[in-house]
Every structure is written in structure tokens, then in C-alpha cells.
């Protein structure tokens, strides 16, 4: 059996496994980690989650991680997943309250204060404001930025009624963002320094209740367009609030922090039935 924690970062839920002794690879034998992730992240027939995080040894930081979306794809960074990973490592004694961990996007710093985790992201890049792309036969205005993973931001008038799934999927696969695709965020300004965001996540291939790097992208795009300044309060679909802190520079942003609540849902052991080959 494989020991796990299940945690939520403001609505994104993750399976976290202490894999410093490579227990996952040992249990799987010839099976692939990607297939394992697909199986255990499937709702209804296994544990279910937006993603899975393996905590591993690092020679450069307190630990390193491998982050997988629910479809088994491995990506460089996930903001809410990073906050959960930091608290998980602190709870298990792997790292102190102030810690750093190694990702494909670079070294990430974090601070754990009870259930609140503040994460310092790597400096964003590829900022592009107010481009026009064609979606469903009509032109829409979007902006984009890479906050560890690529994100597109589109402002809408009626966020609650907006077809996030259909439009988000079209943006995610748009030729402008090939071959890897992008995440799509739909934003409405609520008040000065406050925005609401709904996100279609690449790799989950659906709308999620929250997206940390997407919330950061939305906040930075708002600042880039002159609509907000640090800190920006972001209301996500789960109803929780994320706070984005940053410094605006002449050519972009630096010292970007994502802050919000984490929740430990449960811990236990995954039976082999949860990730074995299904069928007769």
C-alpha cells in the first residue's frame, strides 16, 4: 500500500506522497508513473484529484517535487499545489516553516503559518497585453503571461454565466499557443484591487475550483493593464480568496507571491486496487 495525504489549496485538490524512498516506483514495478497518476486521480473509481505530487530528495533545496495533472501530464509548476506541498513537507518534518523546494520552473520559496501558506514564485515571463485571437468565429481580446506555466487572461462582463468550459477549451487548443497549449482564465473586476477569476486548466481539461498560477496571471495582467496594484485580492470559484503580492518593473514583474489557505482533507493508504489495471 502507498501512504498518501489528500489536501486542498483553495479548491484545487491534490494527492501528496512522500516519495523520498521511491516507494511509488518500487510498488509499480514495470508500470509507469503517468498511468498510476491517471488511475488514482480518477473520481468515482479511485481517490480522485486535480493532480498528484511526489515529494523527493533534493541536493539544492529542502526537497524537490514532481507535479502531475490528473491526465498524467507532468508540468513545471502549480501554485496551489506548491502551497499544499510546502505545508505537507512541514507537517511531516521534511522541511521547516520557511523552506524552499526544487521544481522544473526553478527554486520556489515558501512560508507556512498554520493553514496559510505564502509562496514565492519564479519571476514571470512572456508578458503580452491585448492581443486579438479568433474563437468560435469571433474575435476576442486576450492577454497572456507565463507564471511557471502559460496562462491566457480574458475579461468578461458576466462571469457567472460565461461558458468557461467551451471557450476555455478552444483557447487551450488555439493555434497561437501550440504545441503545448495554455490555461485559460476569465476575469471580472469587482472593485479596486479585487477581481474574480474562473479557470479552465490544461491537463485537467475542465474548469477547476481554483488555480494558483492562473490567479497570479490574472492579477499581473490587471496590473499590466493599469487596473490594479499590489496586493491584488482574487476570488476563485470555490469562494476562497487568494492574495497576490508583487513588484511591477519597467519590463514586467518580480518578487511575486501567492498567499492563501490550505486544507488537509485526509491521510491514509492507497490499496493496489486503486491503481491496478481495470477490466476483466
C-alpha positions in Angstrom: 0.0 0.0 0.0 1.1 3.6 -0.7 0.7 6.1 2.1 -0.8 9.5 1.0 -2.3 12.7 2.1 -5.1 14.5 0.3 -5.1 18.3 0.5 -6.9 21.2 -1.0 -5.4 24.6 -1.9 -8.4 26.9 -2.1 -10.4 24.4 -4.1 -7.7 22.6 -6.0 -7.4 19.1 -4.5 -4.2 17.1 -4.7 -2.8 13.7 -3.7 0.6 14.0 -2.0 3.0 11.2 -1.5 6.4 11.2 0.3 8.4 9.5 -2.4 11.9 10.2 -1.0 12.5 6.4 -0.8 11.0 5.9 -4.3 8.1 3.9 -2.9 5.9 4.6 -5.9 8.4 3.2 -8.4 9.0 0.2 -6.2 5.3 -0.6 -6.0 4.6 -0.1 -9.7 7.5 -2.3 -11.0 7.2 -2.0 -14.8 4.2 0.3 -14.7 4.6 3.9 -15.5 4.1 6.8 -13.0 1.9 8.6 -15.6 -0.6 5.7 -15.7 -0.6 5.5 -11.9 -1.5 9.2 -11.7 -4.3 8.8 -14.3 -5.8 5.9 -12.3 -5.7 7.4 -8.8 -6.8 10.8 -9.9 -10.0 9.4 -11.5 -13.0 10.4 -9.5 -15.6 7.8 -8.7 -13.4 4.8 -9.4 -10.3 5.8 -7.3 -9.3 8.6 -4.9 -9.8 11.4 -7.3 -8.0 14.7 -7.5 -6.9 17.6 -9.8 -3.3 16.4 -9.6 -0.7 14.4 -7.8 2.5 15.5 -6.1 5.6 13.3 -5.4 7.9 14.8 -2.8 11.5 13.7 -3.5 15.1 14.4 -2.3 17.0 17.4 -3.5 20.6 18.5 -3.2 19.7 22.1 -3.8 16.7 22.7 -1.5 14.7 21.2 1.3 13.0 18.8 -1.2 12.1 18.5 -4.9 8.8 17.6 -6.4 7.3 16.0 -9.5 3.9 17.5 -10.2 1.3 15.7 -12.4 -2.0 16.9 -13.7 -4.9 14.4 -13.5 -4.3 13.3 -17.1 -0.8 12.1 -16.2 1.0 15.0 -17.8 3.9 16.3 -15.8 4.3 20.1 -15.7 6.8 22.6 -14.2 4.7 24.4 -11.7 1.4 24.7 -9.9 0.7 27.5 -7.4 -1.9 25.9 -5.2 -0.1 22.5 -5.5 3.1 24.2 -4.3 1.3 25.7 -1.3 0.0 22.2 -0.4 3.4 20.7 -0.9 5.0 23.2 1.4 2.6 22.5 4.2 2.8 18.7 3.6 6.6 18.9 4.0 6.3 20.9 7.1 3.7 18.6 8.7 5.9 15.6 8.0 9.0 17.2 9.3 10.7 17.2 5.9 11.2 21.0 6.0 10.9 23.9 8.4 8.3 26.7 8.3 10.5 28.7 6.0 11.5 26.4 3.2 12.4 26.1 -0.4 11.8 23.3 -3.0 13.1 22.4 -6.4 10.8 22.4 -9.5 11.4 22.4 -13.2 10.4 26.1 -13.1 13.2 26.8 -10.6 13.6 27.0 -6.8 10.4 28.0 -5.0 10.4 29.6 -1.6 7.5 29.3 0.9 6.4 30.2 4.4 3.9 28.1 6.4 1.8 29.8 9.0 -0.7 27.3 10.4 -3.0 26.6 7.4 -1.9 29.7 5.5 1.0 29.3 3.0 2.7 32.1 1.2 4.7 31.0 -1.9 7.3 33.0 -3.8 7.1 32.1 -7.5 9.9 32.4 -10.0 9.7 35.7 -12.0 7.1 35.5 -14.7 7.8 36.0 -18.4 6.3 36.2 -21.9 4.0 39.1 -21.0 1.7 40.1 -23.9 -1.2 42.5 -23.4 -4.3 43.0 -25.5 -3.9 40.5 -28.4 -6.8 39.6 -30.7 -7.5 35.9 -31.4 -10.4 34.3 -33.1 -12.5 31.9 -31.1 -15.7 30.3 -32.5 -15.7 32.6 -35.5 -15.5 35.8 -33.5 -12.5 38.0 -32.4 -11.8 38.3 -28.7 -9.2 40.3 -26.8 -6.8 38.4 -24.6 -3.5 38.9 -22.7 -1.0 36.2 -21.7 1.8 35.6 -19.3 3.9 32.6 -18.1 3.7 32.3 -14.3 5.6 29.0 -14.2 3.1 27.6 -16.8 1.4 29.5 -19.6 -1.8 31.4 -19.0 -4.2 33.4 -21.1 -6.5 36.0 -19.5 -9.8 37.3 -21.0 -12.0 39.9 -19.3 -15.8 39.2 -19.4 -18.9 41.1 -18.3 -20.9 38.3 -16.8 -18.5 35.8 -15.2 -21.2 33.6 -13.6 -23.0 33.0 -16.9 -19.9 32.6 -19.1 -19.2 29.3 -20.9 -15.8 28.7 -19.3 -15.7 25.1 -20.4 -16.3 25.6 -24.1 -14.4 28.8 -24.7 -11.7 27.7 -22.3 -11.1 24.5 -24.3 -10.9 26.5 -27.6 -8.3 28.9 -26.1 -6.4 26.0 -24.6 -6.0 24.3 -28.1 -5.8 27.5 -30.1 -3.0 27.5 -32.8 -1.5 30.6 -31.2 -0.5 28.5 -28.2 0.6 25.3 -29.8 2.2 22.8 -29.4 1.8 22.6 -25.6 -1.3 24.7 -25.2 -2.3 27.1 -22.5 -4.5 27.6 -19.4 -7.4 30.0 -19.9 -8.6 32.4 -17.2 -11.8 34.5 -17.3 -11.8 37.6 -15.2 -14.2 40.2 -13.9 -13.2 43.3 -12.0 -15.2 43.6 -8.7 -13.7 46.6 -7.0 -10.3 48.4 -6.9 -7.7 45.7 -6.2 -10.3 42.9 -6.2 -11.0 40.5 -9.1 -13.0 37.3 -9.6 -11.5 34.5 -11.7 -12.7 31.3 -13.3 -10.1 29.0 -14.9 -10.0 26.2 -17.5 -6.9 24.1 -16.7 -4.8 22.4 -19.2 -4.1 18.8 -18.1 -7.3 18.7 -16.0 -9.2 19.6 -19.2 -12.0 21.2 -17.3 -12.8 24.1 -15.2 -11.4 23.8 -11.7 -12.5 25.5 -8.4 -9.2 27.4 -8.2 -5.9 27.8 -10.0 -3.0 29.4 -8.2 -0.8 30.3 -11.2 -3.9 31.4 -13.0 -4.9 33.7 -10.2 -1.3 35.2 -10.3 -1.6 35.6 -14.0 -4.9 37.4 -13.7 -3.6 39.7 -11.0 -0.4 40.6 -13.0 -2.4 41.2 -16.2 -4.7 43.5 -14.3 -1.6 45.4 -13.0 0.0 45.4 -16.5 -3.2 47.0 -17.9 -3.1 49.6 -15.1 -6.2 48.3 -13.4 -4.7 47.2 -10.1 -1.6 47.4 -7.9 -0.1 45.0 -5.3 -1.6 43.3 -3.4 -4.5 42.0 -5.5 -7.3 40.0 -3.9 -8.5 37.2 -6.2 -11.8 35.4 -5.6 -11.9 31.9 -7.1 -14.8 29.7 -7.9 -14.6 27.8 -4.6 -15.4 31.0 -2.8 -12.0 31.3 -1.2 -9.7 34.3 -1.6 -6.1 34.3 -2.8 -3.8 37.3 -2.3 -1.2 38.1 -4.9 1.8 40.3 -3.9 4.4 41.6 -6.5 6.6 44.4 -7.6 6.0 45.9 -11.0 9.1 46.8 -13.0 9.6 48.6 -16.3 9.6 45.4 -18.3 7.5 43.0 -16.2 7.2 41.8 -12.6 9.4 40.4 -9.8 9.1 39.2 -6.2 5.7 37.6 -7.0 4.0 35.8 -4.0 0.8 33.7 -3.9 -0.9 33.5 -0.5 -3.9 31.6 0.7 -5.4 28.8 2.8 -4.6 25.1 2.6 -6.7 22.3 4.0 -5.7 18.7 5.0 -8.6 16.6 3.9 -7.5 13.1 4.9 -4.5 10.8 5.0 -4.3 7.0 4.6 -3.0 4.2 2.4 -3.8 3.6 -1.3 -4.7 -0.1 -1.9 -3.3 -1.6 -5.1 -6.9 -1.9 -6.3 -6.9 1.9 -6.5 -4.3 1.9 -9.2 -4.3 -1.6 -10.7 -5.2 -2.3 -14.3 -9.0 -2.2 -14.6 -11.3 -4.5 -16.5 -11.7 -8.3 -16.7 
